[in-house]
């Protein structure tokens, strides 16, 4: 299985931006579809967005569409989540995930994003 490590979280004011990164190792990164999820206290983990293994297609939750952008660099085994126009309701722990078989079966430990109002 691929190992995933997220970074780039922090505290930001509403309206600000953050860029999250996820570094992959131990697998054939270019073969994986990748995704970002998030979870806040007392809520279930929710899908944020995903990117296909080629990088040719991206998908987003309605709540982040137009504000968040996912990209990947297969040469560096990295994916990114550019988050703009952040809102307090975006506060959560953000996780990257990998899928080779159709299920999101590899997960990182997450990085905390806190948006103050």
The first five atom37 places (N, CA, C, CB, O) and aatype in JSON, in Angstrom:
{
  "aatype": [20, 20, 20, 20, 20, 20, 20, 20, 20, 20, 20, 20, 20, 20, 20, 20, 20, 20, 20, 20, 20, 20, 20, 20, 20, 20, 20, 20, 20, 20, 20, 20, 20, 20, 20, 20, 20, 20, 20, 20, 20, 20, 20, 20, 20, 20, 20, 20, 20, 20, 20, 20, 20, 20, 20, 20, 20, 20, 20, 20, 20, 20, 20, 20, 20, 20, 20, 20, 20, 20, 20, 20, 20, 20, 20, 20, 20, 20, 20, 20, 20, 20, 20, 20, 20, 20, 20, 20, 20, 20, 20, 20, 20, 20, 20, 20, 20, 20, 20, 20, 20, 20, 20, 20, 20, 20, 20, 20, 20, 20, 20, 20, 20, 20, 20, 20, 20],
  "atom_mask": [
    [1, 1, 1, 1, 1],
    [1, 1, 1, 1, 1],
    [1, 1, 1, 1, 1],
    [1, 1, 1, 1, 1],
    [1, 1, 1, 1, 1],
    [1, 1, 1, 1, 1],
    [1, 1, 1, 1, 1],
    [1, 1, 1, 1, 1],
    [1, 1, 1, 1, 1],
    [1, 1, 1, 1, 1],
    [1, 1, 1, 1, 1],
    [1, 1, 1, 1, 1],
    [1, 1, 1, 1, 1],
    [1, 1, 1, 1, 1],
    [1, 1, 1, 1, 1],
    [1, 1, 1, 1, 1],
    [1, 1, 1, 1, 1],
    [1, 1, 1, 1, 1],
    [1, 1, 1, 1, 1],
    [1, 1, 1, 1, 1],
    [1, 1, 1, 1, 1],
    [1, 1, 1, 1, 1],
    [1, 1, 1, 1, 1],
    [1, 1, 1, 1, 1],
    [1, 1, 1, 1, 1],
    [1, 1, 1, 1, 1],
    [1, 1, 1, 1, 1],
    [1, 1, 1, 1, 1],
    [1, 1, 1, 1, 1],
    [1, 1, 1, 1, 1],
    [1, 1, 1, 1, 1],
    [1, 1, 1, 1, 1],
    [1, 1, 1, 1, 1],
    [1, 1, 1, 1, 1],
    [1, 1, 1, 1, 1],
    [1, 1, 1, 1, 1],
    [1, 1, 1, 1, 1],
    [1, 1, 1, 1, 1],
    [1, 1, 1, 1, 1],
    [1, 1, 1, 1, 1],
    [1, 1, 1, 1, 1],
    [1, 1, 1, 1, 1],
    [1, 1, 1, 1, 1],
    [1, 1, 1, 1, 1],
    [1, 1, 1, 1, 1],
    [1, 1, 1, 1, 1],
    [1, 1, 1, 1, 1],
    [1, 1, 1, 1, 1],
    [1, 1, 1, 1, 1],
    [1, 1, 1, 1, 1],
    [1, 1, 1, 1, 1],
    [1, 1, 1, 1, 1],
    [1, 1, 1, 1, 1],
    [1, 1, 1, 1, 1],
    [1, 1, 1, 1, 1],
    [1, 1, 1, 1, 1],
    [1, 1, 1, 1, 1],
    [1, 1, 1, 1, 1],
    [1, 1, 1, 1, 1],
    [1, 1, 1, 1, 1],
    [1, 1, 1, 1, 1],
    [1, 1, 1, 1, 1],
    [1, 1, 1, 1, 1],
    [1, 1, 1, 1, 1],
    [1, 1, 1, 1, 1],
    [1, 1, 1, 1, 1],
    [1, 1, 1, 1, 1],
    [1, 1, 1, 1, 1],
    [1, 1, 1, 1, 1],
    [1, 1, 1, 1, 1],
    [1, 1, 1, 1, 1],
    [1, 1, 1, 1, 1],
    [1, 1, 1, 1, 1],
    [1, 1, 1, 1, 1],
    [1, 1, 1, 1, 1],
    [1, 1, 1, 1, 1],
    [1, 1, 1, 1, 1],
    [1, 1, 1, 1, 1],
    [1, 1, 1, 1, 1],
    [1, 1, 1, 1, 1],
    [1, 1, 1, 1, 1],
    [1, 1, 1, 1, 1],
    [1, 1, 1, 1, 1],
    [1, 1, 1, 1, 1],
    [1, 1, 1, 1, 1],
    [1, 1, 1, 1, 1],
    [1, 1, 1, 1, 1],
    [1, 1, 1, 1, 1],
    [1, 1, 1, 1, 1],
    [1, 1, 1, 1, 1],
    [1, 1, 1, 1, 1],
    [1, 1, 1, 1, 1],
    [1, 1, 1, 1, 1],
    [1, 1, 1, 1, 1],
    [1, 1, 1, 1, 1],
    [1, 1, 1, 1, 1],
    [1, 1, 1, 1, 1],
    [1, 1, 1, 1, 1],
    [1, 1, 1, 1, 1],
    [1, 1, 1, 1, 1],
    [1, 1, 1, 1, 1],
    [1, 1, 1, 1, 1],
    [1, 1, 1, 1, 1],
    [1, 1, 1, 1, 1],
    [1, 1, 1, 1, 1],
    [1, 1, 1, 1, 1],
    [1, 1, 1, 1, 1],
    [1, 1, 1, 1, 1],
    [1, 1, 1, 1, 1],
    [1, 1, 1, 1, 1],
    [1, 1, 1, 1, 1],
    [1, 1, 1, 1, 1],
    [1, 1, 1, 1, 1],
    [1, 1, 1, 1, 1],
    [1, 1, 1, 1, 1],
    [1, 1, 1, 1, 1],
    [1, 1, 1, 1, 1]
  ],
  "atom_positions": [
    [[0.83, -1.19, 0.0], [0.0, 0.0, 0.0], [0.87, 1.25, 0.0], [-0.94, 0.0, 1.21], [2.0, 1.25, 0.49]],
    [[0.32, 2.3, -0.56], [1.04, 3.55, -0.57], [0.91, 4.23, 0.79], [0.51, 4.47, -1.68], [-0.12, 4.12, 1.44]],
    [[1.96, 4.93, 1.21], [1.94, 5.71, 2.44], [1.74, 7.18, 2.06], [3.25, 5.51, 3.27], [2.33, 7.68, 1.1]],
    [[0.89, 7.86, 2.85], [0.51, 9.23, 2.53], [0.77, 10.14, 3.73], [-0.97, 9.31, 2.12], [0.45, 9.79, 4.86]],
    [[1.36, 11.32, 3.49], [1.63, 12.28, 4.55], [1.16, 13.66, 4.08], [3.14, 12.3, 4.93], [1.65, 14.19, 3.08]],
    [[0.21, 14.22, 4.84], [-0.33, 15.54, 4.5], [0.45, 16.62, 5.25], [-1.84, 15.62, 4.85], [1.02, 16.37, 6.31]],
    [[0.46, 17.82, 4.67], [1.06, 18.98, 5.32], [0.4, 20.24, 4.78], [2.61, 19.02, 5.08], [-0.34, 20.21, 3.8]],
    [[0.69, 21.35, 5.46], [0.21, 22.64, 4.96], [-0.98, 23.22, 5.7], [-0.15, 22.5, 3.55], [-1.41, 24.34, 5.4]],
    [[-1.5, 22.48, 6.67], [-2.62, 23.01, 7.43], [-2.19, 24.15, 8.34], [-3.26, 21.91, 8.24], [-1.0, 24.42, 8.51]],
    [[-3.18, 24.81, 8.94], [-2.88, 25.89, 9.85], [-4.11, 26.72, 10.15], [-1.79, 26.76, 9.28], [-5.24, 26.33, 9.86]],
    [[-3.86, 27.87, 10.73], [-4.92, 28.8, 11.1], [-4.94, 29.95, 10.09], [-4.71, 29.34, 12.56], [-3.91, 30.55, 9.8]],
    [[-6.13, 30.24, 9.57], [-6.26, 31.3, 8.58], [-7.57, 32.04, 8.83], [-6.21, 30.73, 7.12], [-8.53, 31.46, 9.33]],
    [[-7.6, 33.3, 8.48], [-8.84, 34.08, 8.62], [-9.79, 33.77, 7.48], [-8.53, 35.59, 8.67], [-9.37, 33.38, 6.39]],
    [[-11.05, 33.94, 7.73], [-12.05, 33.76, 6.69], [-11.72, 34.64, 5.49], [-13.47, 34.09, 7.22], [-11.34, 35.8, 5.64]],
    [[-11.86, 34.07, 4.31], [-11.5, 34.76, 3.09], [-10.08, 34.5, 2.62], [-11.69, 36.21, 3.27], [-9.71, 34.85, 1.5]],
    [[-9.3, 33.9, 3.48], [-7.91, 33.62, 3.15], [-7.73, 32.33, 2.36], [-7.1, 33.55, 4.4], [-8.7, 31.69, 1.95]],
    [[-6.48, 31.97, 2.16], [-6.14, 30.8, 1.35], [-5.12, 29.93, 2.07], [-5.6, 31.22, -0.02], [-4.33, 30.41, 2.88]],
    [[-5.15, 28.65, 1.75], [-4.14, 27.69, 2.19], [-3.92, 26.7, 1.07], [-4.57, 26.97, 3.5], [-4.81, 26.46, 0.25]],
    [[-2.73, 26.13, 1.04], [-2.44, 25.06, 0.09], [-1.97, 23.85, 0.87], [-1.37, 25.51, -0.95], [-0.94, 23.89, 1.54]],
    [[-2.72, 22.78, 0.77], [-2.35, 21.53, 1.4], [-1.57, 20.68, 0.42], [-3.6, 20.78, 1.91], [-1.79, 20.72, -0.79]],
    [[-0.65, 19.9, 0.96], [0.13, 18.97, 0.16], [-0.01, 17.57, 0.72], [1.6, 19.38, 0.1], [-0.24, 17.39, 1.92]],
    [[0.13, 16.59, -0.15], [0.12, 15.2, 0.28], [1.23, 14.48, -0.47], [-1.28, 14.52, 0.02], [1.22, 14.41, -1.7]],
    [[2.19, 13.95, 0.28], [3.32, 13.23, -0.29], [3.06, 11.74, -0.21], [4.63, 13.59, 0.43], [2.67, 11.22, 0.83]],
    [[3.28, 11.05, -1.31], [3.06, 9.61, -1.38], [4.37, 8.87, -1.52], [2.13, 9.27, -2.53], [5.31, 9.35, -2.16]],
    [[4.43, 7.69, -0.92], [5.61, 6.84, -1.06], [5.2, 5.38, -0.96], [6.67, 7.18, 0.02], [4.14, 5.06, -0.41]],
    [[6.03, 4.52, -1.48], [5.82, 3.09, -1.32], [4.87, 2.45, -2.29], [5.33, 2.84, 0.01], [4.51, 1.28, -2.12]],
    [[4.46, 3.15, -3.3], [3.56, 2.56, -4.28], [3.79, 3.18, -5.65], [2.11, 2.74, -3.86], [4.68, 4.01, -5.83]],
    [[3.0, 2.77, -6.59], [3.08, 3.33, -7.94], [2.11, 4.49, -8.0], [2.76, 2.25, -9.04], [0.96, 4.34, -8.42]],
    [[2.58, 5.65, -7.59], [1.71, 6.81, -7.4], [0.9, 7.12, -8.65], [2.52, 8.02, -7.0], [-0.29, 7.44, -8.56]],
    [[1.53, 7.03, -9.8], [0.84, 7.42, -11.03], [-0.32, 6.5, -11.38], [1.82, 7.44, -12.17], [-1.1, 6.81, -12.28]],
    [[-0.44, 5.38, -10.66], [-1.53, 4.44, -10.92], [-2.75, 4.73, -10.05], [-1.06, 3.03, -10.69], [-3.81, 4.12, -10.26]],
    [[-2.63, 5.64, -9.09], [-3.69, 5.87, -8.13], [-4.55, 7.07, -8.47], [-3.1, 6.04, -6.76], [-4.04, 8.14, -8.81]],
    [[-5.86, 6.9, -8.39], [-6.72, 8.05, -8.24], [-6.51, 8.57, -6.82], [-8.23, 7.69, -8.52], [-6.28, 7.79, -5.9]],
    [[-6.59, 9.88, -6.65], [-6.33, 10.48, -5.34], [-7.49, 11.39, -4.95], [-4.99, 11.27, -5.34], [-8.21, 11.91, -5.8]],
    [[-7.64, 11.57, -3.65], [-8.76, 12.4, -3.18], [-8.38, 13.11, -1.9], [-10.01, 11.54, -2.96], [-7.44, 12.75, -1.2]],
    [[-9.16, 14.15, -1.61], [-9.12, 14.81, -0.32], [-10.47, 14.63, 0.36], [-8.76, 16.32, -0.47], [-11.53, 14.75, -0.27]],
    [[-10.41, 14.33, 1.64], [-11.59, 14.26, 2.5], [-11.34, 15.19, 3.69], [-11.87, 12.79, 2.96], [-10.22, 15.63, 3.93]],
    [[-12.4, 15.46, 4.42], [-12.24, 16.24, 5.65], [-13.23, 15.75, 6.7], [-12.45, 17.74, 5.38], [-14.27, 15.18, 6.4]],
    [[-12.86, 16.01, 7.94], [-13.72, 15.62, 9.05], [-13.59, 16.65, 10.16], [-13.37, 14.2, 9.58], [-12.49, 16.99, 10.58]],
    [[-14.72, 17.13, 10.61], [-14.75, 18.03, 11.75], [-15.42, 17.31, 12.91], [-15.5, 19.37, 11.39], [-16.12, 16.32, 12.72]],
    [[-15.21, 17.83, 14.14], [-15.76, 17.15, 15.31], [-17.27, 16.92, 15.19], [-15.47, 17.95, 16.58], [-18.01, 17.79, 14.74]],
    [[-17.67, 15.77, 15.58], [-19.09, 15.38, 15.62], [-19.71, 15.26, 14.23], [-19.89, 16.39, 16.45], [-20.93, 15.2, 14.09]],
    [[-18.87, 15.22, 13.2], [-19.38, 15.03, 11.85], [-18.69, 13.84, 11.21], [-19.18, 16.31, 11.01], [-17.57, 13.48, 11.58]],
    [[-19.36, 13.25, 10.24], [-18.73, 12.17, 9.51], [-17.71, 12.73, 8.52], [-19.79, 11.33, 8.77], [-17.77, 13.89, 8.11]],
    [[-16.76, 11.85, 8.15], [-15.79, 12.26, 7.14], [-16.52, 12.52, 5.82], [-14.69, 11.18, 6.96], [-17.37, 11.74, 5.41]],
    [[-16.18, 13.62, 5.17], [-16.86, 13.96, 3.93], [-15.87, 14.15, 2.79], [-17.69, 15.22, 4.11], [-14.74, 14.59, 2.98]],
    [[-16.33, 13.82, 1.62], [-15.56, 13.96, 0.4], [-15.41, 15.43, 0.06], [-16.21, 13.19, -0.76], [-16.38, 16.18, 0.11]],
    [[-14.18, 15.83, -0.29], [-13.91, 17.2, -0.72], [-13.74, 17.25, -2.23], [-12.66, 17.76, -0.02], [-14.37, 18.06, -2.92]],
    [[-12.87, 16.38, -2.74], [-12.63, 16.35, -4.16], [-11.67, 15.24, -4.52], [-12.1, 17.68, -4.64], [-11.01, 14.67, -3.65]],
    [[-11.58, 14.92, -5.81], [-10.69, 13.87, -6.25], [-10.1, 14.21, -7.6], [-11.43, 12.54, -6.32], [-10.56, 15.11, -8.3]],
    [[-9.05, 13.47, -7.94], [-8.37, 13.66, -9.22], [-7.99, 12.3, -9.75], [-7.12, 14.58, -9.07], [-7.52, 11.45, -9.0]],
    [[-8.2, 12.07, -11.04], [-7.88, 10.78, -11.62], [-6.37, 10.59, -11.74], [-8.55, 10.64, -12.98], [-5.6, 11.54, -11.62]],
    [[-5.97, 9.34, -11.99], [-4.55, 9.02, -12.0], [-3.79, 9.79, -13.08], [-4.36, 7.54, -12.19], [-2.6, 10.04, -12.94]],
    [[-4.48, 10.16, -14.15], [-3.82, 10.93, -15.21], [-3.8, 12.42, -14.89], [-4.52, 10.7, -16.54], [-3.06, 13.19, -15.5]],
    [[-4.63, 12.81, -13.93], [-4.8, 14.24, -13.67], [-5.75, 14.9, -14.63], [-3.47, 14.93, -13.73], [-5.94, 16.11, -14.59]],
    [[-6.36, 14.1, -15.5], [-7.2, 14.67, -16.53], [-8.58, 15.07, -16.08], [-7.31, 13.73, -17.62], [-9.25, 15.87, -16.74]],
    [[-9.02, 14.51, -14.96], [-10.37, 14.82, -14.46], [-10.34, 15.08, -12.98], [-11.35, 13.69, -14.78], [-9.63, 14.41, -12.23]],
    [[-11.11, 16.06, -12.57], [-11.27, 16.37, -11.15], [-12.75, 16.45, -10.82], [-10.55, 17.7, -10.79], [-13.58, 16.76, -11.67]],
    [[-13.05, 16.17, -9.58], [-14.42, 16.18, -9.09], [-14.42, 16.86, -7.73], [-15.02, 14.73, -9.0], [-13.49, 16.7, -6.94]],
    [[-15.48, 17.63, -7.46], [-15.53, 18.39, -6.21], [-16.9, 18.29, -5.56], [-15.19, 19.86, -6.47], [-17.93, 18.15, -6.23]],
    [[-16.89, 18.36, -4.24], [-18.14, 18.51, -3.52], [-18.72, 19.89, -3.83], [-17.93, 18.33, -1.98], [-17.98, 20.84, -4.07]],
    [[-20.03, 19.97, -3.84], [-20.68, 21.24, -4.13], [-20.24, 22.34, -3.18], [-22.19, 21.09, -4.08], [-20.16, 23.51, -3.56]],
    [[-19.94, 21.97, -1.94], [-19.6, 22.95, -0.92], [-18.27, 23.65, -1.17], [-19.55, 22.27, 0.43], [-18.01, 24.72, -0.62]],
    [[-17.43, 23.06, -2.02], [-16.1, 23.65, -2.26], [-15.89, 24.02, -3.72], [-15.02, 22.69, -1.82], [-14.88, 24.64, -4.07]],
    [[-16.83, 23.66, -4.57], [-16.68, 23.91, -6.0], [-16.51, 25.39, -6.27], [-17.89, 23.37, -6.76], [-17.26, 26.22, -5.77]],
    [[-15.5, 25.72, -7.07], [-15.21, 27.11, -7.39], [-14.26, 27.78, -6.43], [-16.47, 27.88, -7.43], [-13.75, 28.86, -6.71]],
    [[-14.01, 27.13, -5.28], [-13.09, 27.69, -4.29], [-11.84, 26.83, -4.11], [-13.79, 27.84, -2.96], [-10.75, 27.36, -3.85]],
    [[-11.99, 25.53, -4.25], [-10.88, 24.6, -4.04], [-10.45, 24.0, -5.37], [-11.27, 23.47, -3.04], [-11.26, 23.79, -6.27]],
    [[-9.15, 23.74, -5.49], [-8.61, 23.12, -6.7], [-7.63, 22.03, -6.33], [-7.93, 24.17, -7.61], [-6.71, 22.24, -5.54]],
    [[-7.83, 20.85, -6.9], [-6.92, 19.73, -6.7], [-6.0, 19.61, -7.91], [-7.7, 18.4, -6.47], [-6.42, 19.76, -9.06]],
    [[-4.73, 19.35, -7.62], [-3.77, 19.09, -8.69], [-2.81, 18.0, -8.24], [-3.0, 20.38, -9.07], [-2.76, 17.65, -7.06]],
    [[-2.06, 17.47, -9.17], [-1.09, 16.44, -8.83], [0.16, 16.6, -9.67], [-1.68, 15.03, -9.02], [0.13, 17.14, -10.77]],
    [[1.25, 16.1, -9.12], [2.52, 16.06, -9.82], [3.03, 14.64, -9.7], [3.55, 17.11, -9.24], [3.62, 14.27, -8.69]],
    [[2.82, 13.85, -10.73], [3.2, 12.43, -10.65], [4.7, 12.25, -10.57], [2.65, 11.68, -11.86], [5.17, 11.26, -10.0]],
    [[5.47, 13.17, -11.12], [6.92, 13.06, -11.05], [7.42, 13.2, -9.61], [7.58, 14.12, -11.94], [8.46, 12.65, -9.25]],
    [[6.67, 13.96, -8.8], [7.07, 14.18, -7.41], [6.24, 13.34, -6.44], [6.94, 15.65, -7.05], [6.46, 13.39, -5.23]],
    [[5.29, 12.58, -6.97], [4.39, 11.78, -6.12], [3.67, 12.66, -5.1], [5.17, 10.67, -5.4], [3.64, 12.36, -3.9]],
    [[3.11, 13.75, -5.59], [2.45, 14.72, -4.72], [1.07, 15.07, -5.27], [3.31, 15.99, -4.58], [0.85, 15.11, -6.48]],
    [[0.15, 15.33, -4.35], [-1.07, 16.01, -4.75], [-1.23, 17.24, -3.87], [-2.32, 15.07, -4.64], [-0.64, 17.34, -2.79]],
    [[-2.05, 18.17, -4.35], [-2.21, 19.44, -3.68], [-3.69, 19.8, -3.61], [-1.42, 20.54, -4.4], [-4.49, 19.37, -4.45]],
    [[-4.04, 20.57, -2.61], [-5.38, 21.12, -2.5], [-5.23, 22.62, -2.25], [-6.21, 20.42, -1.35], [-4.88, 23.04, -1.15]],
    [[-5.49, 23.4, -3.27], [-5.47, 24.85, -3.13], [-6.84, 25.29, -2.67], [-5.07, 25.56, -4.47], [-7.84, 25.04, -3.34]],
    [[-6.89, 25.95, -1.52], [-8.16, 26.36, -0.92], [-8.2, 27.88, -0.85], [-8.35, 25.74, 0.48], [-7.38, 28.5, -0.18]],
    [[-9.14, 28.46, -1.55], [-9.32, 29.91, -1.57], [-10.67, 30.27, -0.96], [-9.21, 30.46, -3.02], [-11.54, 29.43, -0.81]],
    [[-10.81, 31.54, -0.62], [-12.07, 32.05, -0.06], [-12.56, 31.15, 1.08], [-13.16, 32.16, -1.16], [-13.72, 30.76, 1.12]],
    [[-11.66, 30.84, 1.97], [-11.99, 29.91, 3.06], [-13.07, 30.48, 3.97], [-10.75, 29.58, 3.87], [-13.14, 31.68, 4.21]],
    [[-13.89, 29.58, 4.48], [-14.99, 29.92, 5.37], [-14.82, 29.19, 6.69], [-16.35, 29.58, 4.73], [-14.16, 28.15, 6.73]],
    [[-15.39, 29.69, 7.76], [-15.3, 28.98, 9.04], [-15.8, 27.54, 8.94], [-16.1, 29.73, 10.1], [-15.27, 26.67, 9.64]],
    [[-16.78, 27.28, 8.12], [-17.29, 25.92, 7.99], [-16.34, 24.99, 7.25], [-18.62, 25.94, 7.28], [-16.6, 23.79, 7.17]],
    [[-15.24, 25.52, 6.72], [-14.2, 24.66, 6.14], [-13.25, 24.12, 7.21], [-13.4, 25.44, 5.08], [-12.39, 23.29, 6.92]],
    [[-13.41, 24.58, 8.43], [-12.58, 24.08, 9.52], [-12.77, 22.59, 9.7], [-12.91, 24.82, 10.83], [-13.89, 22.11, 9.9]],
    [[-11.67, 21.85, 9.62], [-11.73, 20.38, 9.7], [-10.31, 19.84, 9.64], [-12.61, 19.78, 8.56], [-9.36, 20.57, 9.38]],
    [[-10.2, 18.55, 9.88], [-8.95, 17.85, 9.6], [-9.07, 17.3, 8.19], [-8.67, 16.71, 10.67], [-10.05, 16.63, 7.85]],
    [[-8.08, 17.59, 7.38], [-8.1, 17.21, 5.97], [-7.18, 16.01, 5.75], [-7.67, 18.4, 5.08], [-6.04, 15.98, 6.21]],
    [[-7.72, 15.03, 5.03], [-7.01, 13.79, 4.75], [-6.87, 13.58, 3.25], [-7.73, 12.6, 5.41], [-7.79, 13.88, 2.49]],
    [[-5.74, 13.06, 2.83], [-5.67, 12.59, 1.44], [-5.83, 11.07, 1.44], [-4.33, 13.02, 0.76], [-5.52, 10.39, 2.42]],
    [[-6.31, 10.57, 0.34], [-6.59, 9.15, 0.2], [-6.22, 8.71, -1.22], [-8.08, 8.83, 0.5], [-6.24, 9.5, -2.16]],
    [[-5.9, 7.42, -1.33], [-5.5, 6.85, -2.62], [-6.38, 5.66, -2.95], [-4.02, 6.44, -2.6], [-6.8, 4.91, -2.07]],
    [[-6.64, 5.5, -4.23], [-7.41, 4.36, -4.69], [-6.75, 3.76, -5.92], [-8.87, 4.78, -5.0], [-6.49, 4.44, -6.91]],
    [[-6.48, 2.45, -5.84], [-6.0, 1.72, -7.01], [-7.06, 0.76, -7.52], [-4.72, 0.96, -6.68], [-7.06, 0.38, -8.69]],
    [[-7.97, 0.37, -6.61], [-8.94, -0.68, -6.93], [-10.38, -0.19, -7.0], [-8.84, -1.78, -5.92], [-11.3, -0.97, -7.22]],
    [[-10.57, 1.11, -6.8], [-11.91, 1.65, -6.79], [-12.39, 2.06, -5.42], [-12.86, 0.67, -7.35], [-13.36, 2.8, -5.3]],
    [[-11.72, 1.6, -4.38], [-12.04, 2.01, -3.01], [-10.92, 2.9, -2.48], [-12.25, 0.76, -2.08], [-9.76, 2.75, -2.86]],
    [[-11.28, 3.82, -1.59], [-10.26, 4.66, -0.97], [-9.66, 3.86, 0.17], [-10.86, 6.04, -0.47], [-10.17, 3.87, 1.29]],
    [[-8.56, 3.17, -0.12], [-8.05, 2.21, 0.84], [-6.71, 2.57, 1.44], [-7.95, 0.9, 0.2], [-6.18, 1.79, 2.23]],
    [[-6.16, 3.72, 1.1], [-4.95, 4.2, 1.77], [-5.21, 5.63, 2.21], [-3.69, 4.12, 0.83], [-5.72, 6.45, 1.45]],
    [[-4.84, 5.9, 3.46], [-5.15, 7.21, 4.07], [-3.94, 7.76, 4.79], [-6.34, 7.1, 5.05], [-3.12, 7.02, 5.34]],
    [[-3.84, 9.09, 4.77], [-2.84, 9.75, 5.59], [-3.39, 10.03, 6.97], [-2.38, 11.04, 4.93], [-4.52, 9.66, 7.29]],
    [[-2.58, 10.68, 7.79], [-2.97, 11.0, 9.17], [-3.74, 12.31, 9.27], [-1.73, 11.07, 10.06], [-4.37, 12.6, 10.29]],
    [[-3.69, 13.1, 8.21], [-4.46, 14.33, 8.2], [-3.67, 15.55, 8.63], [-5.65, 14.18, 9.08], [-2.62, 15.45, 9.27]],
    [[-4.19, 16.7, 8.25], [-3.62, 17.98, 8.66], [-4.78, 18.91, 9.01], [-2.71, 18.6, 7.53], [-5.78, 18.96, 8.3]],
    [[-4.63, 19.64, 10.11], [-5.72, 20.45, 10.63], [-5.78, 21.81, 9.94], [-5.58, 20.62, 12.14], [-4.76, 22.5, 9.8]],
    [[-6.97, 22.18, 9.53], [-7.24, 23.51, 8.98], [-8.27, 24.18, 9.86], [-7.73, 23.42, 7.48], [-9.35, 23.64, 10.11]],
    [[-7.93, 25.37, 10.34], [-8.86, 26.13, 11.17], [-9.05, 27.5, 10.54], [-8.33, 26.26, 12.64], [-8.09, 28.23, 10.29]],
    [[-10.31, 27.85, 10.28], [-10.64, 29.13, 9.66], [-11.38, 29.97, 10.69], [-11.5, 28.93, 8.36], [-12.46, 29.59, 11.16]],
    [[-10.8, 31.09, 11.03], [-11.43, 31.97, 12.03], [-12.32, 33.0, 11.35], [-10.36, 32.67, 12.88], [-12.05, 33.43, 10.23]],
    [[-13.37, 33.37, 12.04], [-14.31, 34.35, 11.46], [-13.94, 35.77, 11.82], [-15.73, 34.06, 11.93], [-14.62, 36.71, 11.42]]
  ]
}
